[in-house]
Amino acid sequence: MSGLEWDTIALLTGTAFLAGFIDSIAGGGGLLTVPALLIAGVDPVTAVATNKVQGTLSIVSAPSRSRFS
């Protein structure tokens, strides 16, 4: 992440929180994160891989979180 400016990091962080919120309600947060990563200059393979890791972690963490509710 040495090539990213602070404003880009702030934009990606805000997008990640918004995408997480959307994912928690209806799914589809990747529709925000992938374009944001591409706009930030991340290559397409890394952007899609990041989205897949994000989706996998949310699938793994959701059952454990709902079990304690």
PAPA-32127 format. One record per atom (N, C-alpha, C): residue number from 1; residue in three letters; atom name; x, y, z. Coordinates in nm, 3 decimals, padded with zeros to 5 digits. Atoms other than C-alpha are relative to their C-alpha. Layout:
+-----+--------+-------+---------+---------+---------+
: num : residu : atome :       u :       v :       w :
+-----+--------+-------+---------+---------+---------+
: NUM :    ALA :    CA :       X :       Y :       Z :
...
+-----+--------+-------+---------+---------+---------+
//
This chain:
+-----+--------+-------+---------+---------+---------+
: num : residu : atome :       u :       v :       w :
+-----+--------+-------+---------+---------+---------+
:   1 :    MET :     N :  00.081 : -00.119 :  00.000 :
:   1 :    MET :    CA :  00.000 :  00.000 :  00.000 :
:   1 :    MET :     C :  00.085 :  00.125 :  00.000 :
:   2 :    SER :     N : -00.087 : -00.116 : -00.003 :
:   2 :    SER :    CA :  00.299 :  00.227 : -00.027 :
:   2 :    SER :     C : -00.030 :  00.098 : -00.112 :
:   3 :    GLY :     N :  00.028 : -00.088 :  00.111 :
:   3 :    GLY :    CA :  00.173 :  00.368 : -00.357 :
:   3 :    GLY :     C : -00.131 :  00.077 :  00.011 :
:   4 :    LEU :     N :  00.129 : -00.067 : -00.014 :
:   4 :    LEU :    CA : -00.161 :  00.493 : -00.224 :
:   4 :    LEU :     C :  00.012 :  00.126 :  00.085 :
:   5 :    GLU :     N :  00.004 : -00.124 : -00.076 :
:   5 :    GLU :    CA : -00.224 :  00.845 : -00.104 :
:   5 :    GLU :     C : -00.100 : -00.013 :  00.114 :
:   6 :    TRP :     N :  00.089 :  00.005 : -00.116 :
:   6 :    TRP :    CA : -00.403 :  00.918 :  00.223 :
:   6 :    TRP :     C : -00.146 :  00.020 : -00.036 :
:   7 :    ASP :     N :  00.139 : -00.020 :  00.039 :
:   7 :    ASP :    CA : -00.716 :  01.042 :  00.050 :
:   7 :    ASP :     C : -00.059 : -00.124 : -00.067 :
:   8 :    THR :     N :  00.045 :  00.125 :  00.062 :
:   8 :    THR :    CA : -00.736 :  00.720 : -00.152 :
:   8 :    THR :     C : -00.027 : -00.105 :  00.107 :
:   9 :    ILE :     N :  00.020 :  00.094 : -00.110 :
:   9 :    ILE :    CA : -00.696 :  00.514 :  00.165 :
:   9 :    ILE :     C : -00.129 :  00.034 :  00.075 :
:  10 :    ALA :     N :  00.123 : -00.042 : -00.068 :
:  10 :    ALA :    CA : -00.973 :  00.718 :  00.331 :
:  10 :    ALA :     C : -00.123 : -00.037 : -00.084 :
:  11 :    LEU :     N :  00.111 :  00.035 :  00.089 :
:  11 :    LEU :    CA : -01.200 :  00.666 :  00.027 :
:  11 :    LEU :     C : -00.026 : -00.151 :  00.004 :
:  12 :    LEU :     N :  00.016 :  00.145 : -00.003 :
:  12 :    LEU :    CA : -01.136 :  00.290 :  00.028 :
:  12 :    LEU :     C : -00.054 : -00.048 :  00.134 :
:  13 :    THR :     N :  00.050 :  00.036 : -00.132 :
:  13 :    THR :    CA : -01.197 :  00.269 :  00.403 :
:  13 :    THR :     C : -00.149 :  00.031 :  00.012 :
:  14 :    GLY :     N :  00.142 : -00.036 : -00.002 :
:  14 :    GLY :    CA : -01.527 :  00.454 :  00.374 :
:  14 :    GLY :     C : -00.084 : -00.091 : -00.087 :
:  15 :    THR :     N :  00.070 :  00.091 :  00.089 :
:  15 :    THR :    CA : -01.629 :  00.237 :  00.082 :
:  15 :    THR :     C : -00.014 : -00.138 :  00.064 :
:  16 :    ALA :     N :  00.005 :  00.131 : -00.066 :
:  16 :    ALA :    CA : -01.544 : -00.078 :  00.281 :
:  16 :    ALA :     C : -00.106 : -00.003 :  00.108 :
:  17 :    PHE :     N :  00.103 : -00.004 : -00.104 :
:  17 :    PHE :    CA : -01.762 :  00.029 :  00.573 :
:  17 :    PHE :     C : -00.140 :  00.004 : -00.061 :
:  18 :    LEU :     N :  00.130 : -00.007 :  00.066 :
:  18 :    LEU :    CA : -02.050 :  00.119 :  00.342 :
:  18 :    LEU :     C : -00.036 : -00.134 : -00.064 :
:  19 :    ALA :     N :  00.025 :  00.131 :  00.062 :
:  19 :    ALA :    CA : -02.014 : -00.210 :  00.153 :
:  19 :    ALA :     C : -00.032 : -00.104 :  00.106 :
:  20 :    GLY :     N :  00.031 :  00.093 : -00.108 :
:  20 :    GLY :    CA : -02.010 : -00.402 :  00.481 :
:  20 :    GLY :     C : -00.141 :  00.020 :  00.052 :
:  21 :    PHE :     N :  00.137 : -00.030 : -00.044 :
:  21 :    PHE :    CA : -02.330 : -00.227 :  00.587 :
:  21 :    PHE :     C : -00.101 : -00.055 : -00.099 :
:  22 :    ILE :     N :  00.090 :  00.050 :  00.103 :
:  22 :    ILE :    CA : -02.497 : -00.309 :  00.257 :
:  22 :    ILE :     C : -00.002 : -00.152 :  00.000 :
:  23 :    ASP :     N : -00.008 :  00.146 : -00.006 :
:  23 :    ASP :    CA : -02.373 : -00.670 :  00.278 :
:  23 :    ASP :     C : -00.079 : -00.056 :  00.117 :
:  24 :    SER :     N :  00.070 :  00.052 : -00.117 :
:  24 :    SER :    CA : -02.519 : -00.709 :  00.624 :
:  24 :    SER :     C : -00.151 :  00.005 : -00.015 :
:  25 :    ILE :     N :  00.145 : -00.012 :  00.019 :
:  25 :    ILE :    CA : -02.865 : -00.605 :  00.504 :
:  25 :    ILE :     C : -00.048 : -00.085 : -00.118 :
:  26 :    ALA :     N :  00.053 :  00.064 :  00.120 :
:  26 :    ALA :    CA : -02.903 : -00.736 :  00.153 :
:  26 :    ALA :     C :  00.104 : -00.071 : -00.085 :
:  27 :    GLY :     N : -00.104 :  00.057 :  00.087 :
:  27 :    GLY :    CA : -02.568 : -00.847 :  00.012 :
:  27 :    GLY :     C :  00.031 :  00.094 : -00.115 :
:  28 :    GLY :     N : -00.035 : -00.082 :  00.116 :
:  28 :    GLY :    CA : -02.397 : -00.700 : -00.289 :
:  28 :    GLY :     C :  00.098 :  00.110 :  00.027 :
:  29 :    GLY :     N : -00.099 : -00.104 : -00.030 :
:  29 :    GLY :    CA : -02.129 : -00.492 : -00.121 :
:  29 :    GLY :     C :  00.116 :  00.002 : -00.097 :
:  30 :    GLY :     N : -00.106 :  00.007 :  00.100 :
:  30 :    GLY :    CA : -01.884 : -00.611 : -00.383 :
:  30 :    GLY :     C : -00.025 :  00.091 : -00.119 :
:  31 :    LEU :     N :  00.032 : -00.094 :  00.108 :
:  31 :    LEU :    CA : -02.068 : -00.389 : -00.629 :
:  31 :    LEU :     C :  00.058 :  00.138 :  00.029 :
:  32 :    LEU :     N : -00.066 : -00.126 : -00.036 :
:  32 :    LEU :    CA : -01.908 : -00.100 : -00.439 :
:  32 :    LEU :     C :  00.152 : -00.016 :  00.010 :
:  33 :    THR :     N : -00.143 :  00.013 : -00.028 :
:  33 :    THR :    CA : -01.569 : -00.241 : -00.342 :
:  33 :    THR :     C :  00.083 : -00.023 : -00.125 :
:  34 :    VAL :     N : -00.079 :  00.028 :  00.120 :
:  34 :    VAL :    CA : -01.454 : -00.375 : -00.679 :
:  34 :    VAL :     C :  00.022 :  00.127 : -00.084 :
:  35 :    PRO :     N : -00.027 : -00.123 :  00.075 :
:  35 :    PRO :    CA : -01.509 : -00.048 : -00.870 :
:  35 :    PRO :     C :  00.088 :  00.100 :  00.076 :
:  36 :    ALA :     N : -00.083 : -00.092 : -00.077 :
:  36 :    ALA :    CA : -01.355 :  00.151 : -00.583 :
:  36 :    ALA :     C :  00.146 : -00.041 : -00.007 :
:  37 :    LEU :     N : -00.139 :  00.047 :  00.011 :
:  37 :    LEU :    CA : -01.044 : -00.066 : -00.592 :
:  37 :    LEU :     C :  00.056 :  00.026 : -00.139 :
:  38 :    LEU :     N : -00.046 : -00.026 :  00.136 :
:  38 :    LEU :    CA : -01.023 : -00.034 : -00.970 :
:  38 :    LEU :     C :  00.028 :  00.148 : -00.022 :
:  39 :    ILE :     N : -00.022 : -00.145 :  00.012 :
:  39 :    ILE :    CA : -01.058 :  00.345 : -00.950 :
:  39 :    ILE :     C :  00.128 :  00.041 :  00.074 :
:  40 :    ALA :     N : -00.120 : -00.031 : -00.078 :
:  40 :    ALA :    CA : -00.781 :  00.347 : -00.687 :
:  40 :    ALA :     C :  00.127 : -00.047 : -00.069 :
:  41 :    GLY :     N : -00.118 :  00.042 :  00.075 :
:  41 :    GLY :    CA : -00.551 :  00.181 : -00.939 :
:  41 :    GLY :     C :  00.047 : -00.141 :  00.028 :
:  42 :    VAL :     N : -00.034 :  00.140 : -00.027 :
:  42 :    VAL :    CA : -00.550 : -00.177 : -00.812 :
:  42 :    VAL :     C : -00.030 : -00.079 : -00.126 :
:  43 :    ASP :     N :  00.026 :  00.077 :  00.122 :
:  43 :    ASP :    CA : -00.518 : -00.431 : -01.093 :
:  43 :    ASP :     C : -00.124 : -00.087 :  00.019 :
:  44 :    PRO :     N :  00.129 :  00.070 : -00.008 :
:  44 :    PRO :    CA : -00.839 : -00.621 : -01.175 :
:  44 :    PRO :     C :  00.007 : -00.136 :  00.073 :
:  45 :    VAL :     N : -00.010 :  00.131 : -00.066 :
:  45 :    VAL :    CA : -00.715 : -00.963 : -01.055 :
:  45 :    VAL :     C :  00.005 :  00.018 :  00.152 :
:  46 :    THR :     N : -00.010 : -00.026 : -00.144 :
:  46 :    THR :    CA : -00.623 : -00.823 : -00.713 :
:  46 :    THR :     C : -00.133 :  00.052 :  00.055 :
:  47 :    ALA :     N :  00.129 : -00.053 : -00.046 :
:  47 :    ALA :    CA : -00.954 : -00.634 : -00.689 :
:  47 :    ALA :     C : -00.103 : -00.111 :  00.016 :
:  48 :    VAL :     N :  00.095 :  00.110 : -00.010 :
:  48 :    VAL :    CA : -01.159 : -00.947 : -00.758 :
:  48 :    VAL :     C :  00.040 : -00.096 :  00.111 :
:  49 :    ALA :     N : -00.046 :  00.088 : -00.107 :
:  49 :    ALA :    CA : -00.942 : -01.157 : -00.526 :
:  49 :    ALA :     C : -00.031 :  00.060 :  00.137 :
:  50 :    THR :     N :  00.033 : -00.066 : -00.125 :
:  50 :    THR :    CA : -00.990 : -00.900 : -00.249 :
:  50 :    THR :     C : -00.149 : -00.014 :  00.030 :
:  51 :    ASN :     N :  00.144 :  00.016 : -00.017 :
:  51 :    ASN :    CA : -01.366 : -00.918 : -00.304 :
:  51 :    ASN :     C : -00.034 : -00.143 :  00.042 :
:  52 :    LYS :     N :  00.026 :  00.139 : -00.037 :
:  52 :    LYS :    CA : -01.358 : -01.299 : -00.282 :
:  52 :    LYS :     C :  00.041 : -00.028 :  00.144 :
:  53 :    VAL :     N : -00.044 :  00.018 : -00.139 :
:  53 :    VAL :    CA : -01.161 : -01.291 :  00.043 :
:  53 :    VAL :     C : -00.100 :  00.067 :  00.094 :
:  54 :    GLN :     N :  00.099 : -00.072 : -00.080 :
:  54 :    GLN :    CA : -01.405 : -01.034 :  00.183 :
:  54 :    GLN :     C : -00.128 : -00.083 :  00.013 :
:  55 :    GLY :     N :  00.121 :  00.081 : -00.003 :
:  55 :    GLY :    CA : -01.702 : -01.254 :  00.090 :
:  55 :    GLY :     C :  00.018 : -00.127 :  00.081 :
:  56 :    THR :     N : -00.027 :  00.122 : -00.076 :
:  56 :    THR :    CA : -01.542 : -01.565 :  00.234 :
:  56 :    THR :     C :  00.004 :  00.028 :  00.149 :
:  57 :    LEU :     N : -00.007 : -00.034 : -00.142 :
:  57 :    LEU :    CA : -01.466 : -01.396 :  00.565 :
:  57 :    LEU :     C : -00.138 :  00.034 :  00.056 :
:  58 :    SER :     N :  00.133 : -00.032 : -00.051 :
:  58 :    SER :    CA : -01.821 : -01.266 :  00.592 :
:  58 :    SER :     C : -00.085 : -00.126 :  00.014 :
:  59 :    ILE :     N :  00.073 :  00.126 : -00.009 :
:  59 :    ILE :    CA : -01.962 : -01.614 :  00.524 :
:  59 :    ILE :     C :  00.045 : -00.079 :  00.123 :
:  60 :    VAL :     N : -00.054 :  00.073 : -00.115 :
:  60 :    VAL :    CA : -01.735 : -01.763 :  00.790 :
:  60 :    VAL :     C : -00.042 :  00.065 :  00.131 :
:  61 :    SER :     N :  00.028 : -00.069 : -00.126 :
:  61 :    SER :    CA : -01.806 : -01.497 :  01.051 :
:  61 :    SER :     C : -00.150 :  00.015 :  00.031 :
:  62 :    ALA :     N :  00.144 : -00.022 : -00.023 :
:  62 :    ALA :    CA : -02.185 : -01.463 :  01.004 :
:  62 :    ALA :     C : -00.064 : -00.107 :  00.089 :
:  63 :    PRO :     N :  00.063 :  00.100 : -00.088 :
:  63 :    PRO :    CA : -02.289 : -01.797 :  01.158 :
:  63 :    PRO :     C :  00.047 :  00.009 :  00.145 :
:  64 :    SER :     N : -00.048 : -00.010 : -00.137 :
:  64 :    SER :    CA : -02.067 : -01.750 :  01.460 :
:  64 :    SER :     C : -00.057 :  00.122 :  00.071 :
:  65 :    ARG :     N :  00.058 : -00.120 : -00.058 :
:  65 :    ARG :    CA : -02.204 : -01.402 :  01.517 :
:  65 :    ARG :     C : -00.148 : -00.020 :  00.031 :
:  66 :    SER :     N :  00.143 :  00.019 : -00.021 :
:  66 :    SER :    CA : -02.568 : -01.505 :  01.479 :
:  66 :    SER :     C : -00.027 : -00.103 :  00.109 :
:  67 :    ARG :     N :  00.017 :  00.101 : -00.104 :
:  67 :    ARG :    CA : -02.519 : -01.799 :  01.715 :
:  67 :    ARG :     C : -00.003 :  00.062 :  00.139 :
:  68 :    PHE :     N : -00.008 : -00.065 : -00.131 :
:  68 :    PHE :    CA : -02.439 : -01.562 :  02.003 :
:  68 :    PHE :     C : -00.108 :  00.106 :  00.019 :
:  69 :    SER :     N :  00.104 : -00.103 : -00.012 :
:  69 :    SER :    CA : -02.731 : -01.328 :  01.935 :
:  69 :    SER :     C : -00.123 : -00.052 :  00.070 :
+-----+--------+-------+---------+---------+---------+
//
